[in-house]
Amino acid sequence: MMISRPGIRFALTLVLAAAFYSTASMAMRDPLPFADVVAMSKRGDSPSSINAAMRSARTTYALRGSDFGKLASIGMSPVVLDEIQQRFSDDVDLLTRYWVVGESMGRCIPCYPQQVDLTGIDSGVAPKTFPPPLRAPFGKPLGLPDWFKTQHYRSNSITVEQVRQMSKAGKSDAEIIAALDAAVLQEACGSRSNKSVSSNLAPGISGSQFADLRAEGMSDPVLDRLQVSWLGSFVEFLRLRYQSLGKGAQP
């Protein structure tokens, strides 16, 4: 039976459309629930396999500072904690570059760092994963967690070690948080291990470092604000970096 040319074109269109939607469906697969990452740690999966699962799922998580200590207390490896913070840092770098140059990943929810609620994890409550706010923000990259705060210009700076010493000296949470809010955190970026082959910037505070600070006695509110301070300083560093490369105008 002869098939007309219009019929052939119509059939080809259907095939191409099916291929497109199949590819789009694969690209838009659901993010890996953070409860699965916790479950893998609890059953003793190797850090390398857990990190591989996060990479395979192309999922990153925006954890608060105190979350790393909570995860360490239930047995999550420092290697996994560092991977989580590094992957978050990598995504923030990309989102900030897009913001400066005027690009966007649109409303692709799985493409952004997923927010996590670890309330009750110490007593066995499974963590919850939920997407970041994707409303059009003013003065900040799209897709950052709702606890992000823009880093405005400040003439003075503060280091993680200074925050640590304030905590060890018994300063109140309010005093330490006020000091963080009044200064720029010096450790916007850190240094990578010699074994690393990645060209991405390392975060100024690693996941395992947050866990160590909590183990030393630093309070959860201070740890959370330290992560907020780091993220604000990191985004501002990246904004200036990409502008200086001539990749965008002043936002």
Rosetta blueprint (number, residue, H / E / L):
1 M L
2 M L
3 I L
4 S L
5 R H
6 P H
7 G H
8 I H
9 R H
10 F H
11 A H
12 L H
13 T H
14 L H
15 V H
16 L H
17 A H
18 A H
19 A H
20 F H
21 Y H
22 S H
23 T H
24 A H
25 S H
26 M H
27 A H
28 M L
29 R L
30 D L
31 P L
32 L L
33 P L
34 F H
35 A H
36 D H
37 V H
38 V H
39 A H
40 M H
41 S H
42 K H
43 R L
44 G L
45 D L
46 S L
47 P H
48 S H
49 S H
50 I H
51 N H
52 A H
53 A H
54 M H
55 R H
56 S H
57 A H
58 R L
59 T L
60 T L
61 Y E
62 A E
63 L L
64 R L
65 G H
66 S H
67 D H
68 F H
69 G H
70 K H
71 L H
72 A H
73 S H
74 I L
75 G L
76 M L
77 S L
78 P H
79 V H
80 V H
81 L H
82 D H
83 E H
84 I H
85 Q H
86 Q H
87 R H
88 F H
89 S H
90 D H
91 D H
92 V H
93 D H
94 L H
95 L H
96 T H
97 R H
98 Y H
99 W H
100 V H
101 V H
102 G L
103 E L
104 S L
105 M L
106 G L
107 R L
108 C L
109 I H
110 P H
111 C H
112 Y L
113 P L
114 Q E
115 Q E
116 V E
117 D E
118 L L
119 T L
120 G L
121 I H
122 D H
123 S H
124 G L
125 V L
126 A L
127 P L
128 K E
129 T E
130 F E
131 P L
132 P L
133 P L
134 L L
135 R L
136 A L
137 P L
138 F L
139 G L
140 K L
141 P L
142 L L
143 G L
144 L L
145 P L
146 D L
147 W L
148 F L
149 K L
150 T L
151 Q L
152 H L
153 Y L
154 R L
155 S L
156 N L
157 S E
158 I E
159 T L
160 V H
161 E H
162 Q H
163 V H
164 R H
165 Q H
166 M H
167 S H
168 K H
169 A L
170 G L
171 K L
172 S L
173 D H
174 A H
175 E H
176 I H
177 I H
178 A H
179 A H
180 L H
181 D H
182 A L
183 A L
184 V E
185 L E
186 Q L
187 E L
188 A L
189 C E
190 G E
191 S L
192 R L
193 S L
194 N L
195 K L
196 S L
197 V L
198 S L
199 S L
200 N L
201 L L
202 A E
203 P E
204 G L
205 I L
206 S L
207 G H
208 S H
209 Q H
210 F H
211 A H
212 D H
213 L H
214 R H
215 A H
216 E H
217 G L
218 M L
219 S L
220 D H
221 P H
222 V H
223 L H
224 D H
225 R H
226 L H
227 Q H
228 V H
229 S H
230 W H
231 L H
232 G H
233 S H
234 F H
235 V H
236 E H
237 F H
238 L H
239 R H
240 L H
241 R H
242 Y H
243 Q H
244 S H
245 L L
246 G L
247 K L
248 G L
249 A L
250 Q L
251 P L
